Amino acid sequence: MRHSAAHVMAAAVCRLFEGVRLDIGPATEDGFYYDFDLPHRLGPEDFPRIEEEMARIVRDDVPFERFELSRAEAERRLREAGQNYKLERLAEIPEGEPISFYRCGDFTDLCRGPHVERTGQIGAFKLLSVAGSYFHGVETNPMLQRLYGVVFPTQAELDARLQQLEEAKRRDHRRLGRELELFSIEESVGPGLIHWHPKGARVRALIEDFWRREHFRAGYELLYTPHIGRGGLWETSGHLGFYRESMYAPMTIDEAEYFIKPMNCPFHINIYRSRPRSYRELPLRWAELGTVYRYEKAGVLHGLLRVRGFTQDDAHIFCAAEQIEGEIAEVVRFARRMWAVFGFTDIRAYLATRPEKAVGETARWEQATASLESALKAEGIPYETDAGGGAFYGPKIDLKVRDAIGREWQMSTVQFDFNLPERFQLAYVGADGHEHRPYMVHRALFGSIERFFGILIEHYAGAFPLWLAPEQIRVLPISERQSDYARSVAAALRARDLRATVDESPDKIGAKIRRAQMEKVPYMAVVGGREAESGRVALRARSGGDLGAMALEAAIARLKLEEESRSFSAAVSAPPAGDNPKP
């Protein structure tokens, strides 16, 4: 239905505008898009006309008719129609494969399908946006106009999705990051490179401190590795052969070629190889908050979610065959524990298995895949099998979480690797006195700190729970006469490791309260003459709740209890109507 809606949209655009040249129109997760080249610059003001024409085509209930042509006839028709992009797509169809077209009314398109039987079977739809898109995604090719839409079987489902999209705009981490002064991307430095401002850096430090503590508790050791390495290292690892496009240009140091690292794994492997290893040492669980750099095209960069420099919460586990199932199970449990602390409990998994072309013994693949599947079943996590979707070097689990408004995010990955242990000739001496190849697992829980922070901003709509808030409480003196007392209150709060500031502006108390609420400070301590005389504070919550006057020590005890409980429920807004994700 989504793919059929893309054809109907293309048919409407061709009816309304002159000189339309078509590229492709695939379905997306809950919608569709089509890439056009046309003289008219499409904009939101065109959407109602296009939607009206689409609705007419749907009401006409015309059939989708499939037919095949010879390559020569298809080429002739497309050339006569001036559809040069379609001619290039035609050339990509392998010899011997059928060349199919679909016709609905007066619109015909080169397409492999499938489609619904008739346009009347297309549900409720809405056009959302238009963006630039290079043909084939290559920046030297012509820029096309990509028109996006969504479609659902019923109007109620469409309305729920549109409401979710509106809520997503309100939570956009790029806007909130700017308004709350959490981070910025400075063009003078370069796109995709993040500047962490004091408030954002404070949250990052809290996340990283928690991450380190939990990893030590889980039996990991931490590593620190260089940011650059000789070219030979990346040749051995295979990155120069398989990943060169995403690596930055080399630099020459002492007549040797060096590359800035796109991944941490070769360095961890070299630490493993720094001396002989015994089975008695295994498993080795090594983790690193390692900053890496990867080239991403400008068109795909997106705030904190797609960047060029980022810090991976990376870990590698080296273990023996008999340890692998237990290690995988513990990684999955560890991931769930970590996510729950941040308010994510609705988790789905995707198990990607051996592709046609793969390295490593079949028996190892079977054991590794069985270990992954066993861990998912033991944890009771719903999962889907992506047959043949593993990397050539090993099967993997991808864990996805749902946020406060029901969106799914790809986060944790547990990836077997049979390739790098072979390339680097890793070994350990077993109980039998012989050398054996260890199993190696790549594992990231948050993926990257930058992306995780972006998702957190949107999950909480910028209103972080107390334990994560960069500023936990703001002291608000009613007048200048209470400034000294306000400063002493803030000093007492900071002495108990609470993040406190004082608003000493000349504004009225109502304006100070509104400002603290707009800046999403969890608590406010209002102090007037009575509070200063009695050593009390009038505590308020950012939700607008007046909690009343209380002794300063009582306020501190209340905040410390909430902070230590790592409560998050008050910070996560309810999902919009029509969505029902788990809290």
MARGUTOR-793570 format. One record per residue (C-alpha): z, y, x; residue number from 1. Coordinates in Angstrom, 2 decimals, padded with zeros to 5 digits, always signed. Layout:
BEGIN
- Z  Y  X  NUM .
...
This chain:
BEGIN
- +000.00  +000.00  +000.00  1 .
- +000.84  +002.44  +002.81  2 .
- -002.44  +001.71  +004.59  3 .
- -004.32  +002.11  +001.31  4 .
- -002.63  +005.47  +000.77  5 .
- -003.98  +006.58  +004.17  6 .
- -007.52  +005.77  +002.99  7 .
- -006.98  +007.68  -000.25  8 .
- -005.71  +010.68  +001.72  9 .
- -008.77  +010.52  +003.99  10 .
- -011.02  +010.32  +000.93  11 .
- -009.34  +013.42  -000.51  12 .
- -009.70  +015.36  +002.76  13 .
- -013.40  +014.45  +002.94  14 .
- -013.92  +015.70  -000.61  15 .
- -012.16  +019.00  -000.02  16 .
- -013.35  +020.00  +003.46  17 .
- -016.67  +020.14  +005.31  18 .
- -017.45  +018.48  +008.61  19 .
- -014.66  +015.90  +008.61  20 .
- -014.84  +013.34  +011.40  21 .
- -012.49  +010.38  +011.09  22 .
- -010.50  +008.40  +013.61  23 .
- -007.79  +006.00  +012.37  24 .
- -005.28  +005.85  +009.50  25 .
- -002.57  +003.20  +009.98  26 .
- +000.61  +002.50  +008.06  27 .
- +003.97  +003.51  +009.52  28 .
- +007.45  +002.19  +008.72  29 .
- +007.61  +003.90  +005.33  30 .
- +004.43  +005.95  +005.20  31 .
- +001.07  +006.57  +006.78  32 .
- -001.02  +009.03  +008.72  33 .
- -004.68  +009.73  +009.40  34 .
- -006.25  +011.47  +012.40  35 .
- -009.00  +013.98  +011.57  36 .
- -011.33  +016.25  +013.48  37 .
- -012.47  +019.08  +011.19  38 .
- -013.18  +022.81  +011.54  39 .
- -010.45  +023.79  +009.06  40 .
- -006.93  +023.93  +010.46  41 .
- -004.76  +021.93  +008.08  42 .
- -001.39  +023.37  +007.09  43 .
- +001.36  +022.91  +004.49  44 .
- -000.51  +025.29  +002.19  45 .
- -003.27  +022.65  +001.94  46 .
- -000.93  +019.82  +000.95  47 .
- -000.81  +020.50  -002.82  48 .
- -004.63  +020.47  -003.07  49 .
- -004.89  +017.25  -001.05  50 .
- -002.11  +015.60  -003.08  51 .
- -003.81  +016.62  -006.33  52 .
- -007.08  +015.06  -005.19  53 .
- -005.23  +011.92  -004.06  54 .
- -003.56  +011.69  -007.48  55 .
- -006.99  +011.90  -009.12  56 .
- -008.29  +009.01  -007.00  57 .
- -005.20  +006.95  -007.87  58 .
- -005.60  +007.69  -011.59  59 .
- -009.26  +006.63  -011.41  60 .
- -008.00  +003.19  -010.33  61 .
- -011.09  +002.39  -008.26  62 .
- -011.26  -000.93  -006.39  63 .
- -011.01  -001.39  -002.63  64 .
- -014.14  -003.36  -001.75  65 .
- -014.50  -005.12  +001.60  66 .
- -017.89  -005.79  +003.17  67 .
- -019.16  -006.76  +006.61  68 .
- -022.08  -005.38  +008.63  69 .
- -023.80  -006.45  +011.81  70 .
- -022.85  -004.45  +014.87  71 .
- -026.28  -002.81  +014.95  72 .
- -026.16  -001.79  +011.28  73 .
- -022.58  -000.51  +011.57  74 .
- -023.56  +001.53  +014.61  75 .
- -026.58  +002.98  +012.79  76 .
- -024.54  +004.03  +009.77  77 .
- -021.77  +005.62  +011.78  78 .
- -024.22  +007.50  +014.02  79 .
- -026.13  +008.83  +011.02  80 .
- -022.85  +009.99  +009.49  81 .
- -021.89  +011.76  +012.73  82 .
- -018.71  +009.71  +013.03  83 .
- -018.48  +009.63  +016.84  84 .
- -014.79  +008.59  +016.94  85 .
- -015.55  +005.62  +014.71  86 .
- -018.42  +004.68  +017.03  87 .
- -015.92  +004.45  +019.89  88 .
- -013.57  +002.36  +017.74  89 .
- -016.52  +000.11  +016.85  90 .
- -017.25  -000.43  +020.55  91 .
- -013.66  -001.67  +021.01  92 .
- -014.11  -004.54  +018.54  93 .
- -014.66  -007.70  +020.62  94 .
- -018.01  -009.48  +020.36  95 .
- -017.95  -012.20  +017.73  96 .
- -015.25  -010.60  +015.59  97 .
- -016.31  -009.54  +012.07  98 .
- -017.06  -005.84  +011.60  99 .
- -015.57  -004.96  +008.24  100 .
- -015.65  -001.82  +006.11  101 .
- -013.67  -000.89  +003.01  102 .
- -015.07  +001.22  +000.20  103 .
- -013.06  +002.95  -002.53  104 .
- -015.19  +005.18  -004.75  105 .
- -017.29  +007.52  -002.62  106 .
- -015.27  +006.88  +000.56  107 .
- -016.13  +004.15  +003.09  108 .
- -014.25  +003.45  +006.29  109 .
- -014.55  +001.09  +009.26  110 .
- -011.34  -000.93  +008.83  111 .
- -009.95  -004.44  +009.28  112 .
- -007.64  -004.01  +006.25  113 .
- -005.90  -005.31  +004.29  114 .
- -005.61  -003.11  +001.21  115 .
- -004.30  -003.29  -002.32  116 .
- -006.88  -004.37  -004.90  117 .
- -007.18  -000.98  -006.62  118 .
- -006.10  +002.60  -005.94  119 .
- -003.98  +002.53  -009.10  120 .
- -001.57  +000.16  -007.32  121 .
- -000.53  +002.93  -004.93  122 .
- +002.92  +004.27  -005.79  123 .
- +004.54  +007.69  -005.48  124 .
- +003.45  +009.65  -002.39  125 .
- +004.07  +012.95  -000.63  126 .
- +002.43  +014.68  +002.35  127 .
- +005.00  +015.71  +004.95  128 .
- +003.49  +017.36  +008.00  129 .
- +000.54  +017.82  +010.29  130 .
- +000.60  +017.61  +014.07  131 .
- -001.79  +017.51  +017.01  132 .
- -002.76  +014.16  +018.47  133 .
- -005.10  +013.43  +021.36  134 .
- -007.79  +010.87  +020.69  135 .
- -006.57  +007.56  +022.15  136 .
- -003.43  +009.44  +023.25  137 .
- -005.22  +010.74  +026.36  138 .
- -004.59  +014.41  +027.13  139 .
- -008.12  +015.01  +028.43  140 .
- -009.61  +013.85  +025.09  141 .
- -010.17  +016.08  +022.04  142 .
- -007.12  +017.13  +020.04  143 .
- -007.19  +015.75  +016.50  144 .
- -005.11  +016.73  +013.46  145 .
- -002.70  +014.02  +012.38  146 .
- -001.69  +014.31  +008.73  147 .
- +001.49  +012.41  +007.78  148 .
- +002.66  +011.17  +004.39  149 .
- +005.11  +008.75  +002.80  150 .
- +004.62  +006.41  -000.14  151 .
- +006.97  +004.19  -002.14  152 .
- +006.50  +001.89  -005.14  153 .
- +008.53  +004.21  -007.41  154 .
- +009.23  +007.92  -007.74  155 .
- +012.96  +007.25  -007.48  156 .
- +012.51  +005.62  -004.07  157 .
- +010.31  +008.49  -002.92  158 .
- +012.87  +011.05  -004.10  159 .
- +015.62  +009.24  -002.19  160 .
- +013.52  +009.25  +000.96  161 .
- +012.66  +012.95  +000.61  162 .
- +016.34  +013.72  +000.15  163 .
- +017.10  +011.72  +003.30  164 .
- +014.45  +013.70  +005.19  165 .
- +015.99  +016.98  +004.02  166 .
- +019.38  +015.78  +005.19  167 .
- +017.83  +014.77  +008.52  168 .
- +016.51  +018.33  +008.95  169 .
- +020.01  +019.68  +008.35  170 .
- +021.31  +017.32  +011.02  171 .
- +018.50  +017.90  +013.56  172 .
- +020.20  +017.68  +016.95  173 .
- +017.84  +020.21  +018.49  174 .
- +018.92  +022.94  +016.06  175 .
- +022.60  +021.95  +016.15  176 .
- +022.51  +021.66  +019.93  177 .
- +021.37  +025.27  +020.13  178 .
- +023.69  +026.62  +017.43  179 .
- +026.77  +024.83  +018.78  180 .
- +025.82  +025.52  +022.41  181 .
- +025.83  +021.86  +023.42  182 .
- +022.64  +021.63  +025.50  183 .
- +019.34  +023.31  +026.16  184 .
- +015.94  +022.58  +027.69  185 .
- +014.78  +025.43  +029.88  186 .
- +011.03  +025.90  +030.23  187 .
- +011.50  +027.57  +033.62  188 .
- +012.86  +024.23  +034.88  189 .
- +010.57  +021.89  +032.95  190 .
- +010.25  +020.03  +029.65  191 .
- +012.28  +016.87  +029.09  192 .
- +015.01  +017.96  +031.54  193 .
- +018.38  +018.55  +029.92  194 .
- +020.90  +021.28  +030.71  195 .
- +024.36  +020.26  +029.47  196 .
- +026.38  +023.33  +028.41  197 .
- +030.19  +023.32  +028.70  198 .
- +030.78  +022.00  +025.17  199 .
- +028.14  +019.29  +025.46  200 .
- +029.35  +018.39  +028.94  201 .
- +032.88  +018.01  +027.58  202 .
- +031.69  +015.51  +024.95  203 .
- +029.66  +013.69  +027.59  204 .
- +032.72  +013.43  +029.83  205 .
- +034.73  +011.98  +026.92  206 .
- +032.01  +009.41  +026.21  207 .
- +031.69  +008.45  +029.88  208 .
- +035.45  +008.20  +030.42  209 .
- +035.71  +005.91  +027.40  210 .
- +032.70  +003.90  +028.64  211 .
- +034.20  +003.40  +032.11  212 .
- +037.61  +002.39  +030.78  213 .
- +036.14  -000.15  +028.38  214 .
- +033.91  -001.61  +031.09  215 .
- +036.82  -002.10  +033.47  216 .
- +038.73  -003.79  +030.64  217 .
- +035.73  -006.06  +029.99  218 .
- +035.62  -007.29  +033.59  219 .
- +032.82  -005.07  +034.93  220 .
- +032.78  -003.31  +038.27  221 .
- +031.03  +000.04  +038.67  222 .
- +028.28  +000.84  +041.12  223 .
- +026.70  +004.05  +042.41  224 .
- +023.20  +003.84  +043.86  225 .
- +020.68  +006.27  +045.43  226 .
- +018.21  +008.34  +043.44  227 .
- +015.26  +007.47  +045.69  228 .
- +014.02  +004.36  +047.47  229 .
- +011.26  +003.32  +049.87  230 .
- +007.89  +002.37  +048.44  231 .
- +008.31  -001.23  +049.62  232 .
- +011.30  -001.67  +047.32  233 .
- +009.20  -000.75  +044.29  234 .
- +006.37  -003.00  +045.48  235 .
- +008.72  -005.97  +045.67  236 .
- +010.22  -005.21  +042.26  237 .
- +006.74  -004.91  +040.74  238 .
- +007.24  -001.37  +039.46  239 .
- +004.34  +000.02  +041.47  240 .
- +002.12  -002.65  +040.01  241 .
- +003.29  -002.60  +036.39  242 .
- +005.03  +000.73  +035.90  243 .
- +003.24  +003.18  +038.20  244 .
- +002.07  +005.51  +035.38  245 .
- +005.66  +006.24  +034.42  246 .
- +006.81  +006.97  +037.99  247 .
- +006.64  +010.35  +039.65  248 .
- +004.51  +011.00  +042.71  249 .
- +005.92  +009.77  +046.02  250 .
- +007.44  +011.97  +048.71  251 .
- +007.11  +011.38  +052.45  252 .
- +010.31  +011.16  +054.49  253 .
- +010.17  +010.21  +058.18  254 .
- +006.56  +009.11  +057.67  255 .
- +007.64  +006.62  +054.97  256 .
- +006.83  +006.84  +051.27  257 .
- +009.76  +007.21  +048.87  258 .
- +009.86  +007.23  +045.06  259 .
- +012.45  +008.69  +042.73  260 .
- +013.89  +005.80  +040.75  261 .
- +012.72  +004.99  +037.21  262 .
- +015.27  +002.13  +036.96  263 .
- +018.48  +001.02  +038.63  264 .
- +017.92  -002.74  +038.79  265 .
- +016.36  -003.05  +042.30  266 .
- +019.39  -001.29  +043.79  267 .
- +021.84  -003.60  +042.03  268 .
- +019.83  -006.55  +043.27  269 .
- +020.03  -005.28  +046.83  270 .
- +023.80  -005.05  +046.56  271 .
- +023.79  -008.69  +045.42  272 .
- +021.63  -009.58  +048.43  273 .
- +023.81  -007.67  +050.89  274 .
- +025.61  -010.93  +051.78  275 .
- +025.54  -014.62  +050.81  276 .
- +027.00  -015.38  +047.38  277 .
- +029.03  -018.37  +046.19  278 .
- +029.29  -019.88  +042.73  279 .
- +033.00  -018.99  +042.91  280 .
- +032.12  -015.27  +042.64  281 .
- +030.03  -015.66  +039.47  282 .
- +029.67  -014.11  +037.03  283 .
- +029.17  -010.71  +038.62  284 .
- +029.13  -007.92  +036.02  285 .
- +027.97  -004.65  +037.57  286 .
- +027.49  -001.44  +035.61  287 .
- +026.28  +002.04  +036.51  288 .
- +025.80  +005.34  +034.76  289 .
- +022.63  +005.81  +036.78  290 .
- +020.34  +008.81  +036.38  291 .
- +016.65  +007.89  +036.42  292 .
- +013.39  +009.79  +036.01  293 .
- +010.32  +008.65  +034.12  294 .
- +007.11  +010.45  +033.33  295 .
- +006.67  +010.91  +029.59  296 .
- +003.69  +012.76  +028.14  297 .
- +004.54  +016.22  +026.86  298 .
- +003.47  +015.30  +023.34  299 .
- +006.16  +012.61  +022.94  300 .
- +009.11  +014.58  +024.33  301 .
- +011.68  +015.20  +021.59  302 .
- +014.94  +016.99  +022.31  303 .
- +017.49  +014.52  +023.67  304 .
- +015.77  +011.51  +022.11  305 .
- +012.76  +011.40  +024.48  306 .
- +013.26  +013.01  +027.88  307 .
- +012.07  +012.75  +031.48  308 .
- +015.43  +012.63  +033.23  309 .
- +018.28  +010.61  +031.73  310 .
- +021.38  +008.60  +032.56  311 .
- +021.23  +004.93  +031.60  312 .
- +024.43  +003.08  +030.78  313 .
- +022.98  +000.24  +032.77  314 .
- +024.50  -003.11  +033.68  315 .
- +023.34  -006.34  +035.27  316 .
- +025.03  -009.70  +035.02  317 .
- +024.41  -012.35  +037.65  318 .
- +025.65  -015.77  +036.59  319 .
- +025.14  -019.53  +036.77  320 .
- +023.30  -021.52  +034.10  321 .
- +026.48  -022.93  +032.57  322 .
- +027.93  -019.40  +032.18  323 .
- +025.00  -017.77  +030.44  324 .
- +025.83  -018.52  +026.81  325 .
- +029.37  -017.20  +027.11  326 .
- +028.19  -014.07  +028.90  327 .
- +025.60  -013.26  +026.24  328 .
- +028.10  -013.79  +023.43  329 .
- +030.55  -011.44  +025.12  330 .
- +027.86  -008.77  +025.63  331 .
- +027.06  -008.84  +021.90  332 .
- +030.76  -008.63  +021.01  333 .
- +031.24  -005.82  +023.53  334 .
- +028.32  -003.85  +022.05  335 .
- +029.75  -004.19  +018.53  336 .
- +033.20  -003.05  +019.67  337 .
- +031.76  -000.01  +021.42  338 .
- +029.58  +000.98  +018.48  339 .
- +032.40  +000.60  +015.96  340 .
- +034.51  +003.14  +017.83  341 .
- +031.78  +005.73  +017.25  342 .
- +031.45  +004.89  +013.56  343 .
- +028.49  +002.50  +013.60  344 .
- +029.14  -000.84  +011.92  345 .
- +025.83  -001.64  +010.18  346 .
- +023.98  -003.49  +012.94  347 .
- +020.80  -005.59  +012.87  348 .
- +019.29  -007.62  +015.67  349 .
- +015.79  -008.62  +016.71  350 .
- +015.31  -011.70  +018.88  351 .
- +012.12  -011.51  +020.95  352 .
- +010.91  -014.87  +022.29  353 .
- +008.53  -016.13  +025.00  354 .
- +005.03  -014.59  +024.99  355 .
- +001.87  -016.50  +025.94  356 .
- +001.90  -015.15  +029.49  357 .
- +005.34  -015.54  +031.00  358 .
- +007.07  -016.28  +034.30  359 .
- +009.90  -018.75  +034.74  360 .
- +010.39  -022.41  +033.89  361 .
- +010.04  -023.42  +030.24  362 .
- +013.49  -025.03  +030.31  363 .
- +015.03  -021.74  +031.43  364 .
- +013.28  -019.86  +028.63  365 .
- +014.51  -022.35  +026.07  366 .
- +018.08  -022.18  +027.35  367 .
- +018.01  -018.37  +027.51  368 .
- +016.57  -018.01  +024.00  369 .
- +019.07  -020.52  +022.60  370 .
- +021.91  -018.56  +024.24  371 .
- +020.72  -015.32  +022.66  372 .
- +020.35  -016.92  +019.23  373 .
- +023.72  -018.65  +019.48  374 .
- +025.45  -015.34  +020.27  375 .
- +023.90  -013.66  +017.23  376 .
- +024.89  -016.51  +014.93  377 .
- +028.43  -016.63  +016.30  378 .
- +028.84  -012.90  +015.66  379 .
- +027.32  -013.14  +012.18  380 .
- +024.76  -010.43  +012.92  381 .
- +021.64  -010.52  +010.69  382 .
- +018.57  -010.94  +012.88  383 .
- +014.84  -011.37  +012.73  384 .
- +012.79  -013.36  +015.23  385 .
- +009.96  -011.54  +016.96  386 .
- +007.92  -014.59  +018.00  387 .
- +006.18  -013.96  +021.33  388 .
- +007.67  -010.46  +021.53  389 .
- +009.67  -010.97  +024.70  390 .
- +008.68  -009.44  +028.01  391 .
- +006.74  -011.65  +030.43  392 .
- +009.96  -011.96  +032.47  393 .
- +012.38  -013.05  +029.74  394 .
- +013.50  -013.09  +026.08  395 .
- +015.72  -010.33  +024.72  396 .
- +017.91  -009.10  +021.89  397 .
- +017.43  -005.58  +020.53  398 .
- +020.34  -004.25  +018.49  399 .
- +019.68  -001.51  +015.94  400 .
- +022.30  +000.54  +014.14  401 .
- +022.21  +002.60  +010.94  402 .
- +023.58  +006.13  +010.97  403 .
- +025.40  +008.11  +008.28  404 .
- +022.22  +008.75  +006.28  405 .
- +020.80  +005.25  +006.57  406 .
- +018.32  +005.68  +009.44  407 .
- +017.90  +002.79  +011.87  408 .
- +018.07  +003.46  +015.61  409 .
- +017.11  +001.08  +018.40  410 .
- +020.04  +001.09  +020.81  411 .
- +021.52  -001.86  +022.75  412 .
- +019.29  -004.30  +024.61  413 .
- +020.21  -007.64  +026.19  414 .
- +017.28  -008.74  +028.37  415 .
- +016.89  -011.91  +030.43  416 .
- +014.94  -011.58  +033.65  417 .
- +013.39  -014.56  +035.46  418 .
- +011.04  -012.30  +037.43  419 .
- +013.22  -010.17  +039.70  420 .
- +015.44  -013.04  +040.93  421 .
- +012.22  -014.76  +042.07  422 .
- +010.69  -011.62  +043.60  423 .
- +013.85  -010.83  +045.55  424 .
- +014.66  -014.50  +046.27  425 .
- +018.18  -014.27  +044.85  426 .
- +020.44  -017.24  +045.47  427 .
- +024.01  -018.44  +045.41  428 .
- +025.55  -021.53  +046.98  429 .
- +026.68  -023.97  +044.29  430 .
- +029.55  -026.45  +044.27  431 .
- +027.07  -029.01  +045.60  432 .
- +026.51  -026.94  +048.75  433 .
- +022.89  -026.18  +047.82  434 .
- +021.27  -022.87  +046.99  435 .
- +020.54  -022.10  +043.33  436 .
- +018.77  -019.23  +041.61  437 .
- +021.15  -017.13  +039.47  438 .
- +020.41  -016.03  +035.94  439 .
- +020.04  -012.27  +035.67  440 .
- +020.62  -010.23  +032.51  441 .
- +019.79  -006.54  +032.05  442 .
- +022.09  -004.91  +029.52  443 .
- +022.39  -001.39  +028.09  444 .
- +024.76  -000.56  +025.24  445 .
- +023.97  +003.09  +024.49  446 .
- +020.53  +003.06  +026.13  447 .
- +020.93  +006.48  +027.69  448 .
- +023.70  +009.06  +027.44  449 .
- +021.20  +011.74  +026.41  450 .
- +019.67  +009.79  +023.55  451 .
- +023.04  +008.50  +022.43  452 .
- +024.41  +012.04  +022.32  453 .
- +021.42  +013.19  +020.25  454 .
- +022.04  +010.39  +017.75  455 .
- +025.78  +011.21  +017.65  456 .
- +025.05  +014.86  +016.89  457 .
- +022.89  +013.84  +013.94  458 .
- +025.23  +011.07  +012.78  459 .
- +028.15  +013.52  +012.59  460 .
- +025.96  +016.54  +011.66  461 .
- +027.57  +018.25  +014.67  462 .
- +031.07  +017.82  +013.17  463 .
- +032.50  +015.47  +015.79  464 .
- +035.71  +013.56  +015.04  465 .
- +038.79  +015.00  +016.66  466 .
- +038.77  +012.65  +019.66  467 .
- +035.20  +013.64  +020.56  468 .
- +035.21  +017.32  +019.57  469 .
- +034.62  +019.65  +022.52  470 .
- +037.10  +022.09  +020.97  471 .
- +039.78  +020.37  +018.91  472 .
- +041.80  +023.29  +017.63  473 .
- +041.37  +027.05  +017.60  474 .
- +044.36  +029.34  +017.37  475 .
- +043.72  +032.32  +015.07  476 .
- +046.13  +035.27  +015.33  477 .
- +046.11  +037.36  +012.14  478 .
- +046.45  +040.57  +014.14  479 .
- +046.64  +041.71  +017.72  480 .
- +050.44  +041.69  +017.47  481 .
- +050.39  +037.88  +017.45  482 .
- +048.06  +037.54  +020.48  483 .
- +050.83  +036.69  +022.94  484 .
- +052.23  +034.03  +020.62  485 .
- +048.72  +032.66  +019.97  486 .
- +048.14  +032.30  +023.72  487 .
- +051.47  +030.51  +024.14  488 .
- +050.55  +028.11  +021.29  489 .
- +047.19  +027.35  +022.95  490 .
- +048.97  +026.78  +026.29  491 .
- +051.37  +024.32  +024.63  492 .
- +048.45  +022.48  +023.02  493 .
- +046.56  +022.27  +026.33  494 .
- +049.72  +021.03  +028.07  495 .
- +049.53  +018.04  +025.71  496 .
- +045.85  +017.51  +026.65  497 .
- +044.51  +018.98  +023.42  498 .
- +041.40  +021.12  +023.75  499 .
- +042.47  +024.51  +022.40  500 .
- +041.15  +028.07  +022.47  501 .
- +042.25  +031.40  +021.00  502 .
- +040.07  +033.71  +018.89  503 .
- +041.31  +037.16  +019.92  504 .
- +038.43  +039.03  +018.30  505 .
- +039.30  +042.07  +016.13  506 .
- +037.80  +040.35  +013.05  507 .
- +039.82  +039.74  +009.91  508 .
- +041.40  +036.30  +009.56  509 .
- +038.86  +035.22  +006.89  510 .
- +035.97  +035.87  +009.30  511 .
- +037.76  +033.95  +012.07  512 .
- +038.26  +030.96  +009.78  513 .
- +034.61  +030.99  +008.67  514 .
- +033.44  +031.21  +012.29  515 .
- +035.58  +028.24  +013.33  516 .
- +034.24  +026.26  +010.37  517 .
- +030.63  +027.18  +011.22  518 .
- +031.26  +026.08  +014.81  519 .
- +032.68  +022.81  +013.40  520 .
- +036.09  +023.06  +015.08  521 .
- +038.20  +020.27  +013.50  522 .
- +041.43  +022.28  +013.16  523 .
- +042.61  +025.88  +013.06  524 .
- +046.14  +027.10  +013.73  525 .
- +046.67  +030.40  +011.92  526 .
- +049.54  +032.45  +013.31  527 .
- +050.94  +035.57  +011.70  528 .
- +054.24  +037.41  +011.97  529 .
- +056.27  +034.71  +010.18  530 .
- +054.81  +031.92  +012.35  531 .
- +055.47  +033.89  +015.53  532 .
- +059.10  +034.48  +014.54  533 .
- +059.74  +030.83  +013.54  534 .
- +057.70  +029.05  +016.23  535 .
- +055.42  +027.54  +013.61  536 .
- +051.67  +027.38  +012.89  537 .
- +049.74  +027.29  +009.61  538 .
- +047.38  +024.36  +010.11  539 .
- +043.95  +024.24  +008.48  540 .
- +041.22  +021.55  +008.59  541 .
- +037.56  +022.54  +009.01  542 .
- +036.79  +021.02  +005.61  543 .
- +038.68  +023.96  +004.14  544 .
- +041.94  +022.15  +003.55  545 .
- +045.12  +024.22  +004.03  546 .
- +047.69  +021.81  +005.48  547 .
- +050.55  +024.31  +005.34  548 .
- +052.96  +025.79  +007.86  549 .
- +054.72  +023.42  +010.24  550 .
- +056.55  +023.37  +013.52  551 .
- +054.24  +023.48  +016.53  552 .
- +055.54  +020.10  +017.73  553 .
- +054.77  +018.58  +014.32  554 .
- +051.22  +019.92  +014.50  555 .
- +050.80  +018.52  +017.98  556 .
- +052.13  +015.11  +016.90  557 .
- +049.71  +015.07  +013.96  558 .
- +046.71  +015.87  +016.16  559 .
- +047.69  +013.38  +018.88  560 .
- +048.08  +010.59  +016.32  561 .
- +044.61  +011.29  +014.90  562 .
- +043.09  +011.58  +018.36  563 .
- +044.56  +008.30  +019.55  564 .
- +043.43  +006.47  +016.42  565 .
- +039.85  +007.57  +017.15  566 .
- +039.35  +008.16  +013.45  567 .
- +035.79  +009.05  +012.58  568 .
- +035.57  +008.66  +008.81  569 .
- +036.26  +012.30  +008.02  570 .
- +033.48  +013.44  +010.32  571 .
- +030.68  +011.35  +008.84  572 .
- +029.18  +012.84  +005.69  573 .
- +028.36  +010.63  +002.73  574 .
- +024.72  +009.50  +002.59  575 .
- +022.41  +011.19  +000.11  576 .
- +021.83  +009.65  -003.29  577 .
- +019.58  +006.62  -003.17  578 .
- +020.85  +005.42  +000.22  579 .
- +023.68  +002.96  +000.45  580 .
- +024.29  +002.15  +004.11  581 .
- +027.61  +000.70  +005.12  582 .
- +030.10  +003.40  +006.22  583 .
